[in-house]
């Protein structure tokens, strides 16, 4: 699996998937499938870091 930094395209697809699948209980798995190159664990980690940065910049 891809262990490198997230690309802009991956992150954009990640955000699209969040909007699309947010109501679902299997969010990380669905986002992972939608992005196509990241595991559910990587998605959860990326989401956690993303939302921490988002809140920090407010």
C-alpha positions as CSV (number, residue, x, y, z in Angstrom):
1,X,0.0,0.0,0.0
2,X,1.0,3.6,-0.5
3,X,2.9,5.0,2.5
4,X,3.8,8.4,1.1
5,X,2.3,11.8,1.7
6,X,-1.2,12.3,0.3
7,X,-1.4,14.0,-3.1
8,X,-3.8,16.8,-3.8
9,X,-5.9,14.5,-6.0
10,X,-6.1,11.9,-3.2
11,X,-7.1,14.6,-0.6
12,X,-9.7,16.1,-3.0
13,X,-11.2,12.6,-3.5
14,X,-11.0,12.1,0.3
15,X,-13.1,15.3,0.8
16,X,-15.6,14.3,-1.9
17,X,-16.0,10.9,-0.3
18,X,-16.5,12.5,3.2
19,X,-19.4,14.5,1.8
20,X,-20.8,11.5,-0.1
21,X,-20.5,8.9,2.7
22,X,-20.6,11.0,6.0
23,X,-24.0,9.5,7.0
24,X,-22.7,6.0,6.7
25,X,-21.3,3.9,9.6
26,X,-18.6,2.4,7.3
27,X,-17.2,5.8,6.4
28,X,-13.5,4.9,6.5
29,X,-13.9,1.8,4.4
30,X,-16.1,3.6,1.8
31,X,-13.7,6.6,1.7
32,X,-10.8,4.1,1.2
33,X,-12.6,2.5,-1.7
34,X,-13.5,5.8,-3.2
35,X,-9.9,7.2,-3.0
36,X,-8.7,3.8,-4.3
37,X,-5.1,4.0,-3.1
38,X,-5.5,4.2,0.7
39,X,-6.5,1.7,3.4
40,X,-9.3,2.5,5.9
41,X,-6.6,3.0,8.6
42,X,-4.8,5.5,6.5
43,X,-8.1,7.3,5.8
44,X,-8.9,7.5,9.5
45,X,-5.4,8.8,10.3
46,X,-5.6,11.4,7.5
47,X,-9.1,12.5,8.6
48,X,-7.9,13.0,12.2
49,X,-4.9,15.1,11.1
50,X,-7.0,17.0,8.6
51,X,-9.7,18.0,11.1
52,X,-7.0,18.9,13.8
53,X,-5.4,21.3,11.2
54,X,-8.8,22.6,10.2
55,X,-9.7,23.4,13.8
56,X,-6.3,24.9,14.5
57,X,-6.7,27.3,11.7
58,X,-10.0,28.7,12.9
